[in-house]
Amino acid sequence: TKELEQHIREYVSEDKQQIEQLKAGMEQIPIEQREDVWNQIDKIESEIVEKYKQVLDDVLPVAFSIVKETAKRFTENAEIVVAATDF
């Protein structure tokens, strides 16, 4: 659902903003120091991956219950009326 998607985005938003700031400031940094900044970006990206793992584990029960309820509705109803949303 949109709520789960938003929760996941918010969980890593600070780290992604930090990466964007580092990349934006890359032009002002001397070439000799850019490798350190790229290493810092790599470290933050690794932390983001770990955070994704953690938040996905956290939302797993909710996501499973949504899938379970959807499957239940499909089996119990001969016809299901839905509303589509644009991406």
C-alpha positions in Angstrom: 0.0 0.0 0.0 1.0 3.6 -0.3 1.5 3.8 3.5 4.0 1.0 3.5 5.8 2.6 0.5 5.9 6.0 2.2 7.2 4.4 5.5 10.1 2.7 3.6 11.0 5.9 1.8 11.0 8.0 5.0 13.2 5.4 6.8 16.1 6.1 4.4 15.3 9.6 3.3 17.9 11.3 5.5 20.7 9.1 4.2 19.7 9.7 0.6 19.6 13.4 1.2 23.1 13.2 2.7 24.3 11.4 -0.4 22.7 14.1 -2.6 24.4 16.8 -0.6 27.8 15.1 -0.9 27.4 14.6 -4.7 26.2 18.2 -5.1 29.3 19.5 -3.3 31.7 17.3 -5.3 32.7 20.1 -7.7 34.0 22.3 -4.9 36.2 19.5 -3.5 39.8 19.1 -4.8 40.3 16.1 -6.9 42.7 14.6 -4.3 39.9 14.5 -1.7 37.1 13.2 -3.9 38.1 9.6 -3.3 37.4 10.1 0.4 33.9 11.6 -0.4 33.2 8.6 -2.7 34.2 6.2 0.1 31.9 8.1 2.4 29.1 7.8 -0.2 29.7 4.1 -0.5 29.5 3.6 3.2 26.2 5.5 3.4 24.8 3.4 0.5 25.8 0.2 2.4 24.0 1.6 5.5 20.9 2.3 3.3 20.9 -1.3 2.1 21.0 -2.5 5.7 18.2 -0.1 6.6 16.1 -1.4 3.7 16.6 -5.0 5.1 15.6 -3.9 8.5 12.5 -1.9 7.5 11.4 -4.6 5.1 11.6 -7.1 7.9 9.6 -4.7 10.1 6.8 -4.3 7.6 6.7 -7.9 6.6 3.9 -8.9 8.9 1.7 -6.0 7.7 2.5 -6.8 4.0 1.7 -10.5 4.6 -1.6 -9.7 6.2 -2.5 -7.5 3.2 -1.7 -10.3 0.8 -3.6 -12.8 3.0 -6.7 -10.6 3.2 -6.6 -10.0 -0.6 -6.3 -13.8 -1.2 -9.2 -14.4 1.1 -11.4 -11.8 -0.7 -10.6 -13.5 -4.0 -11.6 -16.9 -2.8 -14.8 -15.8 -1.0 -16.2 -13.5 -3.7 -17.2 -14.5 -7.2 -16.8 -10.9 -8.4 -14.5 -8.2 -7.0 -14.9 -4.5 -7.9 -11.7 -2.5 -7.7 -10.5 1.1 -8.3 -7.2 1.6 -10.2 -4.7 4.2 -9.2 -2.2 5.9 -11.5 1.5 5.4 -10.8 
